[in-house]
């Protein structure tokens, strides 16, 4: 039984002396894939691919010129996030009776 396991492991992982060329091949493939991913990430991160205007308030996805509407939106968004655990606890107490 041990001999069969040893043979199957030697089939999967042959001795280093026979596989020196394939190890360098695997290292070469790994290095090339790392270089490819590095080049691809540089292309994605380049800032000159897109143009955004540099005026105030144009770099956020909501309008800041209508201040009362902005205040109402921010209070509702932040207030709901703050109230969520309290509403959940109240609901659990209500269910428990």
C-alpha positions in Angstrom: 0.0 0.0 0.0 2.8 2.4 0.9 4.6 1.5 -2.3 1.6 2.3 -4.4 1.2 5.7 -2.7 4.9 6.4 -3.2 4.7 5.5 -6.9 1.6 7.7 -7.4 3.4 10.6 -5.7 6.5 10.1 -7.8 4.3 10.2 -10.8 2.8 13.5 -9.7 6.1 14.9 -8.5 9.0 13.4 -10.4 12.5 13.8 -9.0 14.2 17.2 -9.5 17.0 15.8 -11.6 14.7 14.7 -14.4 12.6 17.9 -14.3 15.1 20.7 -14.1 14.0 22.0 -17.6 10.3 21.9 -16.7 10.9 23.8 -13.5 12.6 26.6 -15.4 9.7 26.4 -17.9 7.2 26.8 -15.1 9.1 29.7 -13.6 9.2 31.3 -17.1 5.5 31.0 -17.5 4.9 32.4 -14.0 7.1 35.4 -14.7 5.4 36.1 -18.0 1.9 35.9 -16.5 3.1 38.3 -13.7 4.4 40.7 -16.3 1.1 40.5 -18.2 -1.0 41.2 -15.2 1.3 44.1 -14.2 1.0 45.7 -17.7 -2.8 45.2 -17.7 -3.2 46.8 -14.3 -1.1 49.8 -15.4 -3.4 50.3 -18.4 -6.5 50.2 -16.2 -5.0 52.7 -13.6 -3.9 55.3 -16.2 -5.6 58.6 -15.6 -5.4 59.9 -19.1 -7.8 57.4 -20.5 -10.8 59.4 -19.1 -11.3 63.1 -18.9 -13.2 64.7 -16.0 -13.8 68.4 -15.7 -12.1 70.1 -12.8 -14.9 72.3 -11.6 -16.2 72.1 -8.1 -19.0 69.5 -7.5 -18.6 67.8 -10.8 -16.7 64.8 -9.4 -19.5 63.4 -7.2 -22.7 61.7 -8.5 -25.2 64.1 -6.9 -26.0 67.8 -7.2 -24.7 70.1 -4.5 -26.1 73.3 -5.7 -29.6 72.7 -4.2 -28.5 72.8 -0.5 -31.9 72.0 1.1 -32.4 69.0 -1.1 -28.8 67.9 -0.4 -29.4 68.3 3.4 -32.6 66.2 3.2 -30.9 63.4 1.2 -27.9 63.3 3.6 -30.1 63.3 6.7 -32.3 60.5 5.3 -29.3 58.4 4.1 -27.2 58.8 7.3 -30.2 58.7 9.6 -31.5 55.5 8.2 -28.1 53.9 8.5 -27.9 55.0 12.1 -31.5 53.9 12.9 -31.3 50.5 11.3 -29.9 48.6 14.3 -32.4 50.3 16.6 -35.3 49.5 14.3 -34.1 45.9 14.1 -33.9 45.6 17.9 -37.4 47.1 18.2 -38.8 44.6 15.7 -37.2 41.7 17.5 -38.7 42.9 20.8 -42.1 43.3 19.1 -42.0 39.8 17.8 -41.0 38.4 21.2 -44.2 39.9 22.6 
